[in-house]
Amino acid sequence: MTITTKKITTVQFEWEGIKIKACFEPQSYSSEDFEVAHLQVQSITPPKAPLPFTNTGYRSAYLSKEQIEVLGGVKAYVLEWLNHEAKSKKWQQHLKDTQQLSLF
């Protein structure tokens, strides 16, 4: 396996009031048989704000660049991922917990 340095695509956008930065390196690792892309997603405003797929505001994933391309690019892929995970019971509970004031 060889680590190569290729062009990194960085996009910033807002989702549900959270400013997000996504960095995508289409060829992070490669061999004769396969290529692996690297995607990093983090919340920047507010800093370290939880996202549906991470409590820390940061998530790194290795995948194929085709997975990104099929959905129309980095922003579209991350938005689809966020929206899909936002339907989870865990995220829905998080939203309820953060909207309701606690007396204890």
SULQUI-V130895 format. One record per residue. N is the residue number from 1. SS is DSSP state (alpha for helix, beta for strand, coil for the rest). OMEGA is omega in degrees with one decimal (999 if undefined). NEAR is the number of other ideal C-beta (glycine too) atoms within 12 Angstrom. Layout:
BEGIN
N_SS_OMEGA_NEAR / N_SS_OMEGA_NEAR
END
This chain:
BEGIN
1_coil_-179.0_14 / 2_beta_173.8_14 / 3_beta_-179.4_14 / 4_coil_176.7_18 / 5_coil_179.4_13 / 6_coil_177.9_19 / 7_coil_176.4_14 / 8_beta_177.4_20 / 9_beta_178.0_25 / 10_beta_176.9_20 / 11_beta_174.7_27 / 12_beta_-179.8_20 / 13_beta_179.5_24 / 14_beta_175.3_19 / 15_beta_177.5_28 / 16_coil_177.7_22 / 17_coil_179.8_14 / 18_beta_175.9_27 / 19_beta_-173.8_21 / 20_beta_173.6_37 / 21_beta_176.7_30 / 22_beta_177.9_36 / 23_beta_-176.6_28 / 24_beta_175.7_34 / 25_beta_-172.3_29 / 26_beta_179.6_28 / 27_beta_-178.1_25 / 28_beta_176.9_29 / 29_beta_177.9_22 / 30_beta_171.8_22 / 31_coil_178.4_13 / 32_coil_-173.6_7 / 33_coil_-175.3_8 / 34_coil_173.7_17 / 35_beta_179.0_24 / 36_beta_178.0_25 / 37_beta_-179.4_31 / 38_beta_178.6_30 / 39_beta_175.9_35 / 40_beta_-179.5_28 / 41_beta_176.8_38 / 42_beta_175.2_29 / 43_beta_-178.4_32 / 44_beta_175.5_24 / 45_beta_-5.7_17 / 46_coil_-178.3_17 / 47_beta_176.8_15 / 48_coil_177.3_17 / 49_coil_177.8_26 / 50_coil_174.7_28 / 51_beta_-176.8_36 / 52_coil_-179.4_32 / 53_coil_176.2_30 / 54_beta_176.7_26 / 55_coil_-174.7_16 / 56_coil_-177.4_15 / 57_coil_178.8_23 / 58_beta_176.3_23 / 59_beta_177.2_28 / 60_beta_-179.7_19 / 61_beta_174.2_25 / 62_beta_-176.0_23 / 63_beta_177.2_29 / 64_coil_179.9_22 / 65_alpha_177.9_28 / 66_alpha_178.1_14 / 67_alpha_177.8_24 / 68_alpha_-176.5_31 / 69_alpha_-178.0_17 / 70_alpha_-178.9_13 / 71_coil_174.1_21 / 72_coil_175.8_14 / 73_coil_-173.8_21 / 74_alpha_-177.5_34 / 75_alpha_-179.3_26 / 76_alpha_179.5_20 / 77_alpha_-177.9_30 / 78_alpha_177.2_41 / 79_alpha_178.0_27 / 80_alpha_179.0_23 / 81_alpha_178.6_29 / 82_alpha_-177.8_29 / 83_alpha_177.7_19 / 84_alpha_-178.2_16 / 85_alpha_179.6_25 / 86_coil_178.2_23 / 87_coil_-176.2_15 / 88_coil_177.9_17 / 89_alpha_-179.2_12 / 90_alpha_-179.4_18 / 91_alpha_178.7_23 / 92_alpha_176.6_15 / 93_alpha_177.0_15 / 94_alpha_179.6_22 / 95_alpha_178.5_18 / 96_alpha_-177.8_13 / 97_alpha_-177.7_13 / 98_alpha_179.0_16 / 99_alpha_-176.9_10 / 100_coil_177.5_11 / 101_coil_179.4_8 / 102_coil_177.2_8 / 103_coil_-176.5_4 / 104_coil_999_4
END
